[in-house]
Amino acid sequence: MSNFAWTLDAIAQTVGGTVVGDEAPLITGVTTDSRSVDAGDLFVPVVGERFDGHDFIASALAAGASATVSEPNTTDATPRVEVASVADALVDLAAKRRRELSIPVVAITGSTGKTSTKDLLASGITGSWASPRSYNNEVGVPLTVLGTPSDATALVVEVGSRGIGHIRWLARCLAPDVSVVTNLGVVHLETFGTEDDLANAKYELIELLTDDGVAVVPMDEQRLQRDDTVTTITFGPEPGADVTVAVVDMDATGRPTLAIDAAGTQIATTLSMAGAHQANNAAAAIGVAVALGLDLDRFVQSMAQATGSDWRMDVHPGRFTVVNDAYNANPQSVAAALETVAGMGGRSVAVLGPMAELGSVCESEHRRMGALAKELGFAEVIVVGVDHGYALGAPELISKATGLSDAFDTLADTLRPGDVVLVKASRSAGLERLALKLIKEASR
């Protein structure tokens, strides 16, 4: 089923561009990847720091794209829509698609938990369309909106931010009916500068709400409850929150059993996703269900089946258990992962890489995570690459590895049957390769 059917003239009018060449067949999709083109696609050549999509226009058309967008003096290929800015054009196209949608649109941001909350919510709302992977930037958000099928029951969009104005720039293609902020924390302070700037940047998503929109925010975060005219649903462990979720048990694979109280309804469920911290993400998702007036029993039953995205608290039992949480890392997510692994039974071992973009709190936060590992009873912590302060928090626990091979060799000498080993770092560290190698070793 096509998501839409647009003429090049209609597209040009939408993006303020000019059609060059013959009219193309109706455009039924949009792509920014010349390696993944379907008939009827419009190729949008995104320009990045290290590449220029205009270089791949010929490849995209040869692969079957019906037309392309381009900036002036970049290509002679036709048919094309020539625009002043490809980035603006992509958002304008998504805004056109957003105006065509009559389904609820839910947008999710926050320092941590965006992807997991998105996965839980998308599983809970049968037939919904959600961001594939972590499509949460200025390219991924418009592509998610543009990809919404005509028969979708809801659109769930994950929205990232690296500074003031980033979310606001996406306003015209989002217009959410429900805005969720999972939490605020000390992430990306290297780019945000201050915690207040971070809070203001995340609050932009609430400012984008439609007239009757609802904000779903943590009970304890007053910086997100600054406008009495905005209908707000709160969540968290605190009494008085509109949605409270408590962890009452956790099994050997880290799956939490939750006690939920939402809108006067008490529900118990066990999530398929690992991690005690998933309680907060589940509470946020349930807050959306309350905002949309969904049947809570049915929603929670479906939500509990969510398996989550790759490399996020991905538990692999074997001779020893590997917890692959190598997609990203910040103080909140590292603490949550350490606490979960410590509660899974067996001897706890952690392989940690750097937490990136913490700015002035870099050393103090790494030191705090080292101390937390000691407090939770970890037997060993192997730091891959630059330490940044882990050893200051627990010098007796820390051993250092220069790279992935060194870390694997160290683990081969120390891991015992029944151990639980956590692998976690910021994405730039590439520790997922170590995790995959350990998973293979544990299965032997």
N, C-alpha and C positions, 0 to 999 in steps of 0.2 A: 504494500500500500504506500503510495506517495505521500509525503508529508504536506506537500503543497505543489502548485503548478504555476509558475510565474513566467511572464514574457520578459525579454531583455529590456524592452521599453519600460515596463513596470519597475524592474530592478533599477534602471538608470534614474527614474524619477525618485525612487526611494533613497538612493545614495547620492543624489545630486551629481550624477555622472552623465557621460555621453556615449551612446552606442556607436561603435566603429565596426563596419563590415555588415555582412548580411545578418538578418534576424535568425537567431538560433532556434532549435526546437525548444519547447517549454522546459524551463529549469525546474527540476524536481528534487534537487539536493545541493548542498554546498560542502566543499572540502577544501582543506588547506594542505593536504598531503598528496603530492603528485604520484605517490606509490600506491594510493588507495583511491581509485577513481571509478565511479559508476556512470553508466550512460545517463545523460540528463543532468550531470553535475556541473555546477559553476565552480571553477577553480579560483580561490582567493589566495594570492601569493603573499603570505605573511613575511614581513621583514624583521629579522632578529638581529642580535648583536653580532652573530657569527655567520649569518647566512642571509640571502635575499631570495625569497620565493620566486621573484621574477625570472630567475635563472632556470626555473623548472616549468615555465609555462608551456614550452614546446612539448616537454615530456607528458604533461598533464593532458594536453589536447590530443597527443598521439595515443594516449591510453584510453581515450574515449570521452573526455570532458567535452561538454557541448559549447562552452564559452569560458572566458576568463575575465577577471577584473585586473586592472593594471593602473599604475601611476604613469604620468606623462613621460614620454621619451624612454620607455623601458622595453618595449616590444613592438613588433609589427604584426604580431599574430592577431587573427580575427577568427570568429567574432569576439569582441571584447567590450567591456564597459570601462571607459577611462574615468578615473576619479582622482581627486587631489590627495586622498589618504586612504590606503588600503585598510588600515586599522579602523578608521572611522566607518568605512563602508561595511566591514564585517559586523560591527555593532548595529549599524542601521538596518542591515538585512535581518539580524536577530530581532530587532525592535518590530519590524514588519511582521515577522512570524509570531511574536508575542501578542500583537494586536489581534491576530487571527484566533488566538486560543481563548476558549471559554471555560477552561478547567482551572482548579486551584493551582496557584504557583507558590511554592515554598522555597525560600532561599536560606541557606545555612552558612554562617561564618563563625569564627572563634579562633582562639589561640591553639586549641587542641580539640580533637574529637569530631572535626567537621565530616571527614569521610565516613567514620563509623556511624555517626548519627544519620548521615545520608543513606547509608546502607540499611540501617534499621528501619528508617522511615519508608524507604522505597519498598522494602519487603512487607511492611505493614499495610501499605496502600496497594491493594491488588490492582494491577494494570497501570501503575504509574510509570513515568519515564524519568530516569535519573542520570546524573552526570556519569559517564563512563570513566572509571579510574578516578584520578584526582584532577579532573578537567575544571580547575577553579580559577584560572587566570584570565587575562584580557582576550585570549584566543579561545580557551576551553569553555568559558561561560557562554559566549555567543554560539559556539558550535553545539553545545548542549541544547540551547533553546531551539536552534534551527533543526536539530534532529528529532524534535518531539513528534511522535506519530499522531496522525489524525484521530486515532481511537484511544489515545492515552487518557487515563482517568485523572491524572495529576502530573505536574512537572515539579521535580525536586532538583534544585540547583545548588551545588557547593560553590561558595564564593570566597576566594582568598583575597588578602590585602597585604601590601608591603609598604603602605604609606597613606597619608592623608589624601583623599580624593580618588583613590583607586576604585573603590566600590561605587562612589558617586558617579564616576565616568561611565559605569555600566547601567545607569539608572534607566535609560530608555528601553533597554532590552530585558530588564528584570521586572519592575513593577510588581513586587511580590504581594500576595494576599496574606502570607504569614512569613515573618522574618525571625529566624532563630539565631541567637548568639550563644554558643555552647559554654564559653568561659572567656576570661581574660587572664593573661599570664605574661611572663617575661620571655616572650619569643620575638625574634626579629627586632630587638631593641637597637641593634646596630643600624637599622634603617628607619625605625619609627622614632628613635631618640629618647622619648619618655613614655612612662606607663599611661599618662593622661592622653598623649597623642595616640597611643595604641587604642585606648578606649574610644576616643573620638572617631578614629578610623573605622572601628567595628560598628559604632552607632550609626554610621552612614546607612547601613542596611535597614535599620529601623526607619530612618528618614525617608526611605524609598517606598514605604508601604502604600498600598492603595487606600482610598478614603476609609473603608471599613476594615482595614487590615489589622492583624493581631501580631504583637511582639511576644516571643517566647524566650525568656531570659532567666538566668540563675537568680534564685531568691536572695542570695547574699551580695549581689552586685548592684549597688545603688547607682553606679555610673551609667548603667543601662536602663534606669527607670527615672528618667529626667523630665518626662513630658506626661502630665496627667491626662492629656487628651488622647493618648494612645492606649488602646485596650491591650492589657498585658496579662500573660499567663506566666507564673513563676514555677520553677522546679528546683529540686535539690533535697538534701537530707533533712533540712531544717523544718521543724514544726511550723505550720502556717503557710508553707508553700502550696500552690495549687496542685502540684504533682510531687509526691514524695515516693522515692524508690530506695529501698534498703536491701543490701546483700545479706541474706540469711544463711547462705552456704556456698561453697565452691568445691567442685569435684577435682579429681586428680589431673584433669586436662585444663583446669583453669576456668571452666564454664560456671558462671554465677547463677544461683537461684535468687530471684528477686521477690520482695514483697512490695506491691504497688498500691498506692492510694491516690486515685485521681478522680476528681469531681464526685467524691463520695462513694466511688466504686473501689472495692478491694479485690486485687487480682494477684495470684502468685504464678510465676513462670520461670523456666530455666532457659537462658539464652544459648544459642549455638555458638556465639562468639565468645572468645576467651577474654578474661580480664575483669577484675572487680570494678575497674573504672568505667566499664560499659554501663554500670547502673546510672551514671550521670547522663550518658548519651541516650540511654533508653528513656530516661525521664524527659529529656528534651523532645524526643520523638513522640512520646505519649502526649506531651503538651500540645504538639501540633494536631494530634488526633482530637484532643479536646476542642481546640480552636476551630477545627473543621466539622465538629459535631459527628464524628465517626462512632460506630459501635465499638466500644473499648475492648470488650472481650474478644471480638473477632480481630480487631487490630493487633492486640497483644499476641494472640495466637499466631498470626502471620509474621509479626515482627520477630518473634523468638526464633524463627527459622532462618533469619539472615546469617550468612556465613562470613561476611566481611570481605575486604579486598586483600589481595596478595601482600605478603610481607608485613602484615599488621597483626600481631599476636597470633601468628599462624603456628599452631601447636602440632608437633610431629612426634608421637611416641615411638619408642624403639628400645634398643639396649639401654640407651639413655634418651631423655626427651629433649628435643630442640624446640625452643620458642623463637621463631623467626619474626622479629619485630624491627627489621632493618630498614623499613621504608623511610623513616625520619625520626628525629629525636629532639626533644626540648626538655626542660626540667620537669614539667608536669607529666609528660608521657614516660620519661625514664623512671620517675618515682612510681607511677602506676604499674609499669612493667615489673619493676623490682618487687613491689609489694605482691603482685599476682604470683610471680615465680616462687617467692618465699612461702606462699600459702599452698603450693601444689604438692608438697611432700617431697621427700628425697633431699639429697644434698644440692644446694643451690650454687650455681656458678654463673658468672656474667662475663660476656665479652662486650666491651663498650668502646665506641669510637667517640669523636668529638661531637658536642652539641654546638651547631654553628649559629652565627649571627646573634650572639647574646650581648655584644657590646661590652659595656663597663662591668656587667655582672658575670662575665664569662668565668673567671677563676672562682668566684665565690659559689656559683651554682654547680660547677664541676666538683668542687670540694664538698658541697652539701650532698651530692649524689654518692660520692665515695663514702661519706659518713653514714648515709642511709643504708647502703649495702652492708656495712658493718653492723649497724643497729638491727637489721633484719636477719642477721646470721648467715650471710653468704660465706661460703668456704673460700672462694677465690674470685678476684676480679682481674681479667686480662684487658689491658688498655691497648688498643691498636692505634699506632701513630702517635701524634702529639697528645700529651696527657692533659694539659690545660688545668690541672688541679685535682683530679680524682685522687691521686696519691696523697695529697695533703689531708684529705678527709679520712683515709684509712690506709696508711702506709704499709701496715702489716699484711693487708689483703692483696695489694696490687702487684701484679707482674706486668711487664711491658713487652709488647711485640712490635717489631718494626714494620710488619706488614701482614697480609693474610696468611701466607705460607708459614711464617713464624708463629702466628697465633694458632694455626691448625696443629703444628708440631707440638706446641706446648699443651694444647688440649688433649692430644693423643696420649700424652704421658700422664695426664692428671685425671681425665674423666673416668668415672666408674659406672658400672651398671646401676640403673636407678637414679642417676643424677639428672637434674633439670638445668639445662644451660640456656641462658638468654643471650641473644645476639641483637644488639641495638646501637644505632648511631644515626647521625644526620645522613641524608641521602648521598651526599658527596663522598662519604667514606667507602661506599660500595660494599658494605659488609654482607649484603645478601648473598654474595658469591661464597663467602665463608659458611653462611648458614646452610646453603644448598649442599655444600660438600659435607658438612656435619650430618645433615639429614640422611645422606647416602651412607655415611659411615655407621650411623645408628641403626640402619636397617639391616646390616650384615649380621 
